[in-house]
Amino acid sequence: MFVKTVAFKTIRDLDLAGKRVLVRVDFNVPIKKGRISDTTRIQAALPTLRYALEKGGKLILMSHLGRPDGKVVEELRMGPVGEALSQLIGRPVRTAGDCVGPEVEQQAAGLKPGEILLLENLRFHPEEEENDPVFSKNLARLGDLYVNDAFGAAHRAHASTAGIAQHLPAAAGFLLQKELEALDRVLHNPERPYWLILGGAKVSDKIQLIDNLIDKVDGILIGGGMQYTFFVAQGIGVGNSPVEKDRLELALGLIAKTKQRGVDLKLPMDHRIAQKIEPSAPTRVTEKPGVPEGWEGVDIGPKTIEAFTQALQGARTILWNGPVGIFEIDSFSNGTRAIAQAVAQSGAVSVVGGGDTAAAVVKFGLVHRMTHVSTGGGASLEYLEGKTLPGVTALMKGRG
């Protein structure tokens, strides 16, 4: 059992028939030369969109794409996204020339039930990221109802995630609801033993997460670039591996804090190392913690893989945020792959943080063997840190 910490309407609470349903989606997909390499985020929104269409809604979709910094960037237009959505949802998708203005208002007003209009990139307008009240109101003019299904942008107080909810009856889509319920599950009354797996580059990126969870978890596994700061703090050399020299005291404090709380903190016992970060670089494995001069740690070693895998076998809840090695390069990916497999095989409630960790699980074909893989990197991390998300708060305070 877990405690639900947020209370707001969901799309099921709205009467959608014949209404213009303005949905904030997260279609910020990787795109190069007009080609989308990963449609995961589009697919994640499909349950909400199909439900709205089945209930007779007229869909108006809005999203950002990339970082155009308030200017029109041709390579970041939403056209290719609309084409991909049309193929996935099996019906035509019109793409508007802008996201506000008389012409777009006319297109929105002319929609029939079951039709879909995709607005142009929100961030072509600087007012979007400024949460400009006039821009929010102009967006709201396009719809009768507002649904936020963009969990990946819920930590941003932007016009399309926060401001607009003050002008229309507001509710959460299925994806946003699913994300929050999954994260609540590991935040409140998780089944134990509860293991936290942390990787990624920096200790500083994870300190608030550790502080918020240290009284809830039974053990913490540390890998990735952040491990080397812990070793240097204890006087162990790490060669050319990345180190946050201004976080050494912080690392020592975390080690002490886990001992005080009875939390089992496991650092790597060996490393896979290379002299260059490139696919063709030869690698070797150290026999103990630490990296020799002229070398850099690129992955956890086999002894560490065995120890971490064994720890996870008895887990009932696992939260994983951050790969334990440079998994994008196949020869450096063994550790992250092994951890992913161990999590999948554990039988535990498993929640995988967004960003690189989600990308790793996708790469290894293990998404469907996890309880939940978050689509919102920064948003999921901030929520797990105990922060409030503006896009969620807006739904609780919005009209309706």
MIKE-448655 format. One record per atom (N, C-alpha, C, O): z, y, x. Coordinates in steps of 0.2 Angstrom, whole numbers, plus 5000, padded with zeros to 4 digits. Example, Ala and Ser with C-alpha at 12.3 -4.5 7.8 and 13.67 -1.06 7.14 Angstrom:
% MIKE-448655
503949725066/503949785062/503949845066/504249835071/503549895064/503649955068/503950005064/504050065067/
//
This chain:
% MIKE-448655
500049945004/500050005000/500050065004/500350065010/499750125002/499750185006/499850245001/499750234995/500050295003/500250354999/499650404999/499350415005/499350424994/498850474993/499150534994/499550554990/498950574998/499250645000/498850704997/499150754997/498250694994/497850744991/497750734984/497650674982/497750784980/497650784973/497050834971/497150894971/496450804969/495950844967/495550804962/495550744962/495050834959/494550804954/494050774959/493950794964/493750714956/493250684960/492650694955/492650714949/492050674957/491450674954/491450634947/491150654942/491850584947/491950544940/492350594935/492250574929/492650644937/493050684932/492550734929/492750774924/491950744931/491450794929/490950774924/490750714925/490850814919/490250794915/489650824918/489450884918/489250774920/488650794924/488050804920/487550824923/487950774914/487350774910/487050834909/487350884906/486450844911/486050904910/486350964915/486051024914/486750954919/487051004924/486751004930/486550954933/486751064933/486451074940/487051064945/487551104945/487051004948/487550984952/487451004960/487050974963/487851054962/487751084969/488151034973/488751044973/487850994978/488250954982/488150974989/487650974992/488750984992/488750995000/488750925003/489250885003/488250915006/488150845010/488150865018/488050915020/488250805021/488250815029/487650775031/487650715033/487050815031/486450785034/486250815041/485750825042/486850825045/486750845051/486550785056/486950765060/485950765055/485750705058/485350715065/485050775066/485350675070/484950685076/484250685075/483950635072/483850735077/483150745075/482850775081/483050825084/482250745083/481850775089/481150765087/480850715085/480750825088/480050825086/479950795079/479450765078/480350815075/480250805068/480450735066/480350715060/480750695070/480850625069/481650615069/481950635074/481950575064/482650565064/482750495067/482450445065/483250495071/483350435075/483950395072/484050335073/484350425067/484850395064/485050425057/485150475057/484950385052/485050405045/485650385042/485750395036/486150365046/486850345044/487150395039/487350375034/487150465041/487450515037/487150525030/487450535025/486450515030/486050515024/486250455019/486450465013/486250405022/486450345019/487150345016/487350315010/487650375020/488350385017/488350425011/488850415007/487950465010/487950515004/487650474998/487750504992/487250424999/486850394993/487350374987/487050384981/487850344988/488250324982/488450384977/488350384971/488650444980/488750504976/488150534973/488150544967/487550534977/486950564974/486650514968/486450544963/486750454969/486450404964/486850404958/486650404952/487550414959/487950424953/487750484949/487750484943/487650544952/487550604949/486850594945/486850624940/486350564948/485750554945/485750504939/485450524934/486150454939/486250404934/486650444928/486450424922/487050494929/487350524924/486950584921/487250624917/486350594923/485950644920/485950714924/485850764921/486250714930/486350774934/485650794937/485250754938/485650864938/485050894942/485350904949/485750954949/485150874954/485450884961/485150934965/484550944966/485550974967/485451034972/485851014978/486451024978/485551004984/485850974990/485851034995/485351064996/486451044999/486451095004/486851065010/487351025009/486551075016/486851055022/486651095028/486151135027/486951085033/486751125040/486451065044/486451005042/486051095049/485751045054/485751085060/485451135061/486051055065/486051085072/486451145072/486851165068/486351185077/486651245078/486151305079/486051325085/485851325074/485351385075/485651455076/485351495077/486351455075/486751515076/486451575072/486351635074/486351565066/486251615061/485451635061/485351695058/485051605064/484351615065/483951565063/484151505063/483351575060/482851525058/482551495065/482251525069/482651425065/482451385071/481951335068/482151285064/481351335069/480851295066/481051215067/480951175062/481251195073/481451125074/482051105070/482151045070/482351155067/482951135063/482851145056/483351145052/482251145053/482151145046/482251075043/482251025046/482451075036/482651025033/482150975030/482250925027/481450995031/480950955029/480950875031/480950835026/481050865037/481050795039/481650755036/481650695034/482250795034/482750765031/482650745024/482850695021/482250795021/482050785014/481650715013/481650685008/481150715018/480750655018/481150585019/480950535015/481550585023/482050525024/482450515018/482450455016/482750565015/483050555009/482650525003/482850485000/482050555003/481650524998/481450454998/481450414993/481350435004/481250355006/481850315004/481850265001/482450345006/483050305005/483250304998/483550254995/483150354994/483450354987/482850334982/483050324976/482250334984/481750304980/481450354975/481250334970/481450414976/481250464972/481050534975/481350544981/480650574973/480450634976/480950684978/481450684974/480950714983/481450764985/481050834987/480650834992/481150884983/480850944985/481250984990/481850984990/480951014995/481351055000/481151134999/480651154999/481751164998/481651244996/481551275003/481651255008/481251335002/481051375008/481651415011/481651445016/482251415007/482851455009/483451425005/483351375002/484051445006/484551415003/484851464998/485351444994/484651534998/484851584993/484251624992/483751624995/484351664986/483851714985/483551694978/483551644975/483151744975/482751734969/482351674968/482351644963/481951664973/481451604973/481851544973/481651494969/482351534976/482751474976/483151464969/483151414967/483351524967/483651524960/483251494955/483451464950/482551524956/482051504951/481951424951/481851394946/481951394957/481751324958/482351284955/482251234952/482951304956/483551274954/483551274946/483751224943/483451334944/483451344936/482951294933/483051274927/482351284936/481851244933/481951164934/481451124932/482451144937/482551074938/482651034932/482951064927/482450974931/482550934926/483050874928/483150864934/483450844923/483850794925/483550734929/482950714927/483850714934/483550664939/483150694944/482950654949/483050754944/482650784950/483150814956/483750824954/482850814962/483250834968/482850894971/482250894973/483350944973/483050994977/483551004983/484151004982/483251004989/483651004995/483551074998/482951094999/484051114999/484051185001/483851185009/484051135012/483651245011/483451245018/484151255022/484651265019/484151245028/484751245033/485151305032/485051365032/485851285030/486251335028/486451385034/486551445033/486451355040/486651395046/486051445048/486151475054/485451445045/484951495046/485251565044/485051615046/485851565041/486151625039/486851625042/487251585041/486951685046/487651685049/488251695044/488751675046/488051715038/488551715033/488851645031/489451645029/488551595032/488751525031/489451515035/489951495032/489351525041/489951505046/490451565045/491051545047/490251615043/490751675042/491151665036/491651705034/490951615031/491251615025/491251675021/491751695018/490651705021/490551775018/490551765010/490251725007/491051805007/491051795000/490451804996/490351774990/490051854998/489451864994/488951804995/488651784990/488951785001/488451725002/488751664998/488351624995/489351654998/489651604994/489551604986/489351554983/489551664984/489351684977/488651664976/488451644970/488251684980/487451674980/487351604980/486851574976/487651564984/487551494983/487751464977/487451424974/488351484974/488651464968/488151474962/488151444957/487751524963/487251544957/486751494956/486451494951/486651444961/486151394960/486451334956/486051294953/487051324955/487351264951/487851284946/488051344945/487951234942/488451234937/489151204939/489651224937/489051154943/489651114946/489551114954/488951114956/490151104957/490151094964/490451034966/491051014964/490150994971/490350934973/490350934981/489850944984/490950924984/490950924992/490950844994/491450814992/490450824997/490450755000/490250755007/490050705010/490450815010/490250825017/490950825021/491150875024/491250765022/491850755026/491750785033/492250815035/491250775036/491150795043/491150865044/491250895049/491050905038/491150975039/491751005035/491851065035/492150965033/492750985029/493251025033/493751055030/493251015039/493751055044/493551125045/493851165049/492951145042/492651205043/492751255037/492551225032/493051315038/493051355032/492451395032/492451455033/491951365029/491251395029/491151415021/491451385017/490651455020/490451465013/490351405009/490551405003/489951355012/489751305008/490251245007/490251205003/490851255011/491351205011/492051235008/492451195005/492151295008/492751325006/492651385001/492851384995/492251435002/492151494998/491851474991/492051504986/491351434991/490951414985/491451384980/491251394974/491951344982/492351314977/492751364973/493051344967/492751424975/493151474970/492751504965/492951534960/492051484964/491651504959/491351454954/491051474949/491451394956/491251334951/491751284950/492151274955/491751244945/492151184944/492051144950/491451124951/492551124954/492451084960/492751014960/493251004957/492450974964/492650904964/492450874971/491950894974/492750814973/492550774979/492050724977/492050694972/491550714981/491150654981/491450594983/492050594986/491050534982/491350474984/491550464992/492050434994/491050494996/491150485003/491750525005/492250495009/491850585003/492450625005/493050595002/493550585006/493050564996/493650534994/493850464998/494350454999/493250434999/493350365003/493650385010/494150345012/493450435013/493650455020/494450465020/494850445024/494650515015/495350535015/495750475013/496350465016/495550435009/495950375007/496050325013/496550295014/495550315017/495550275022/496050305028/496350265031/495950365029/496350395034/497150395032/497550385036/497250405025/497950405023/498250335024/498850335024/497750285023/498050215024/498350205031/498850165031/498150235036/498450225043/498950285044/499250275049/498950335040/499450385041/500050375038/500650395040/500050335032/500650335028/500750255026/500350225023/501350235028/501550165027/501050115029/500950065025/500850115035/500350065038/500649995039/501249995040/500349945038/500549875040/500649875047/500249895051/501149835049/501349835056/501349755058/501449715054/501149745065/501149795070/500449835070/499949815067/500549895072/500049955072/499949975079/500349995082/499249965080/499049985087/498550045087/498150045082/498650095091/498250145092/497850145098/498050135104/497150145098/496750135104/496450205105/496150235100/496550235111/496250305113/495850295119/496050265124/495250335118/494850335124/494550415124/494850455121/493950415126/493650485127/493850515133/494150485138/493650575134/493650615141/494350645142/494550635148/494650675137/495250715139/495850695135/495850675130/496450695139/497150685136/497250745131/497550735126/497050805133/497150865129/496850855122/497150885117/496350825122/496050815115/496450765110/496350765104/496850725113/497250675109/497950685109/498350655105/498250745112/498950755112/499250765105/499750735103/498850805101/499150815094/499150745090/499550735085/498650705091/498550645087/499150595089/499450565085/499250595096/499850555098/500450575095/500950535093/500650645095/501250675093/501350655085/501850645083/500750655082/500850645074/500950575073/501150555067/500750525077/500750455076/501250415080/501350355078/501550445085/502050405089/502550375086/502850325088/502850405080/503350365076/503150315071/503550285068/502450305071/502150265066/501850195070/501850145067/501650205076/501350155079/501850105083/502350135085/501650045085/501950005089/501750005096/502049985101/501050015097/500750015104/500150065104/499850075099/500050085110/499450125112/499050095118/499350085123/498450085117/497950065122/497550125124/497250155120/497550135131/497250195134/496650175138/496750135142/496050205137/495450195141/495050255141/495350315140/494450255143/494050305144/494250355149/494650335154/493950415149/494050465155/494750485155/495050505160/495050485149/495750515149/496250475153/496750495155/496150405154/496550365158/496750395165/497250385167/496250425168/496250445175/496850495176/497150505181/496950535171/497450585172/498150555172/498550575175/498250505168/498850465168/498950435175/499550435177/498450415178/498550375185/498750435190/499150425194/498350485190/498450535195/499150565194/499550585199/499350575188/500050595187/500550555190/501150575191/500450485191/500850435194/500750425201/501050375204/500350465204/500250465211/499650415213/499650395219/499250385208/498750335210/498050375210/497850415206/497750365216/497050395217/496550365212/496550305210/496050415210/495550385205/494850405208/494350415204/494750425214/494150435217/493850495214/494150555213/493150485212/492850545209/492850545201/492550585197/493350505198/493450505191/493650565188/494050605192/493550585182/493750645179/494450655178/494750605176/494750705180/495550715179/495650785177/495350835179/496050795172/496350855169/496950875174/497550855172/496850915179/497350925184/497950965180/498550965183/497751005175/498251045172/498651015166/499051035163/498550945166/498850905161/499250845164/499450805160/499350845170/499750795173/500450795171/500750735169/500850845170/501450845167/501450825160/501950785158/500950835156/500850815149/500850735149/501150705145/500450715154/500350635154/500950605155/501150555152/501350635160/502050605162/502550605156/502850565155/502450665152/502850675146/502750625141/503150595138/502050605140/501850555135/502150485137/502350445133/502050475144/502350405146/503050395144/503350345142/503450455146/504150455145/504350445137/504750415135/503950485133/504050485126/503950415123/504350395118/503450385125/503350315122/503850265124/504050225120/504150275130/504750235132/505350245128/505650205126/505450315127/506050335122/505950305115/506450285112/505350305113/505250285106/505150205105/505050185100/505150175111/504950095110/504250085109/504150025106/503850125110/503050115109/502750085116/502850105121/502450025115/502149995120/501450025122/500950015119/501550065128/500950095131/500650055136/500950035141/499950045135/499649995140/499050045143/498650065139/499050045149/498550075153/498150025157/498349965158/497550035158/497049985162/497449955168/497749995172/497249895169/497549865175/496949855181/497149845186/496349865179/495749865183/495249905180/495249925174/494749925184/494149965182/493549935184/493449905189/493049955180/492349945183/492150015186/492150065182/491850015192/491750075195/490950075197/490650025199/490750145198/490050155201/490050215205/490550255205/489550225209/489550285213/489050335210/489150395212/488750315205/488250365201/488350345194/488350285192/488250395190/488250385182/487550375180/487250425178/487250315182/486550305180/486450235178/486750195182/485950215174/485850145172/485750095178/486050035178/485450115183/485250075189/485850065194/485750035199/486350105193/486850105198/487250045199/487450015194/487350015205/487749955206/488449965204/488750025205/488849915201/489549925199/489949865203/489649815204/490549885203/491049825205/491649835202/491749895198/492149795202/492749795198/493349795203/493349765208/493749845202/494349845206/494849795205/494849765199/495349775209/495849725208/496449755205/496849715203/496549815205/497149845202/496949915200/496449945201/497449955197/497350025194/497150065200/497450055206/496750115199/496550165204/495850145206/495550095206/495550205209/494850205210/494750225218/495050285219/494350195222/494350215229/493850275229/493450295225/493950315235/493550375236/492850365236/492650305238/492450405233/491750395233/491450355227/490850355226/491950335223/491750295217/492050325211/492550375211/491750315205/492050335199/492150285194/491750235193/492650285190/492750235185/492350245179/492250305177/491950195177/491450195171/491650155165/491350165160/492150105166/492350065161/493050035163/493250035168/493349995158/493949955159/493649895162/493149875161/494049865166/493949795170/494049735166/494349745160/493949675168/494049615164/494749595163/494849575157/495149615167/495849595166/496149645161/496549625156/495949705161/496149755155/495849725149/496149735143/495249705149/494949685142/495349625139/495449625133/495549575144/495949525141/496549545139/496749515133/496949585142/497549615140/497549655133/497949645129/497049695133/496949735127/496749695121/497049695115/496349645122/496149595117/496749555114/496749545108/497149535119/497649495117/498149535113/498449515108/498249595114/498749645111/498449655104/498849655099/497849655103/497549675096/497549615092/497449615085/497649555094/497549495090/498149485085/498049465080/498749515086/499249515081/499349575077/499749585073/498849625078/498849685074/498749675067/498349635065/499149715063/498949725056/498649785054/498249795049/498649835058/498349905057/498149925064/498449925069/497449945064/497149975070/496850035069/496450045064/496950095073/496650155073/496350165079/496650165085/495650175080/495250185086/494950245086/494550265082/495150285091/494750355092/494550365100/495050375104/493950355101/493750365108/493550305111/493950255112/492850295114/492650235118/493050235124/493350285127/493150165127/493550155133/493150155139/493350145145/492450175139/492050175144/491350215142/491350235137/490950215147/490250255146/489850205142/489350185146/489950195136/489650135132/488850155132/488450105130/488650215132/487950225131/487450195136/486950185135/487750185142/487450145148/487650075147/488250055148/487150025146/487349955145/487749925150/488249885148/487649945156/488049905162/488749935162/489149905166/488849995158/489550015158/489850005151/490450035150/489549965147/489749955140/490249895138/490449895133/490349855143/490649795142/491349805139/491549765134/491749855141/492449865138/492449885131/492749865127/492049935130/491949965123/491749905118/491949905113/491249865120/490949815116/491549765115/491649745109/491949745120/492449695119/492949725115/493249685110/493149785115/493649815111/493449815104/493749795099/492749835103/492449835096/492549765093/492649755087/492349715097/492349645094/493049625093/493149585088/493549645097/494249625096/494549655089/494849625086/494349715088/494549745082/494249715076/494549705071/493549695077/493249665071/493549595069/493549575064/493749565075/494049495074/494749495072/495049435071/495149545072/495849545072/496049535065/496649505064/495649545060/495949535053/496349595051/496649595045/496449645055/496849705053/496549755049/495849755049/496849795046/496549855043/496349895049/496749925053/495649915049/495449945055/495050005053/494550005049/495250065056/494950125055/494650155061/495050165066/494050165061/493750195067/493550265067/493250285062/493850305071/493650375071/492950395072/492550355074/492750455070/492050475070/491750485077/492050465082/491150515077/490850535084/490650475088/490350435085/490850475094/490650425099/490850355097/490550315098/491450355095/491750285093/491350255087/491150195088/491150295082/490750265077/490050245080/489750195078/489750295084/489150275087/489150205091/488650175091/489750195094/489750135098/489850075093/489450025095/490150075088/490250025083/489550015080/489349955079/489150065079/488450055076/488050025081/487649975080/488050045088/487650015093/487849935094/487349895095/488449915093/488549845094/488549805087/488749745087/488249835082/488149805076/488749775072/488749725069/489349815073/489949795070/490249835064/490849825062/489849885062/490049925057/490349895051/490949915048/490049845048/490249805042/490849765043/491049735038/491049755049/491649715050/492249755051/492849735053/492149825051/492749865051/492949885044/492549885039/493549905043/493849925036/493449985034/493249995029/493450035039/493150105038/492950135045/493350135050/492350155045/492050195050/491950265048/491550275044/492350315051/492250385048/491550415050/491350395056/491350455046/490750495047/490850565050/490450595052/491550575051/491750645052/492150655059/492750645058/491850655064/492150655071/492750705071/493350685071/492650775071/493150825072/493550825065/494150835066/493250815060/493650815053/494150765053/494750775051/493950705055/494450645055/494950655060/495550635059/494850685066/495350695071/495850745069/496450735069/495650795066/496050845064/496550825058/497150845058/496250785053/496650755048/497150715050/497750715048/496950665055/497450625058/498050655062/498550635063/497850715065/498350755068/498850795064/499350825066/498650785057/499150815052/498950885050/499350915046/498350905052/498150975050/497850975043/497550915040/497851025039/497451035033/496751055034/496551085039/496351025030/495651035031/495351085025/495451075019/495051145027/494951195022/494451175017/494551195011/494051125018/493551095013/493951055008/493751055002/494451025010/494850985005/495351035001/495451024995/495651085005/496151125002/495751164996/496051184991/495151184998/494751224993/494651184986/494651214981/494551114987/494451074981/495151074976/495051074970/495651084980/496351084976/496451154973/496851154968/496151204976/496251274973/495651294969/495751354966/495151264969/494551284966/494551284958/495051264955/494051314955/494051324948/493951254945/493751204948/494151244938/493951184935/494551154932/494451094929/
//
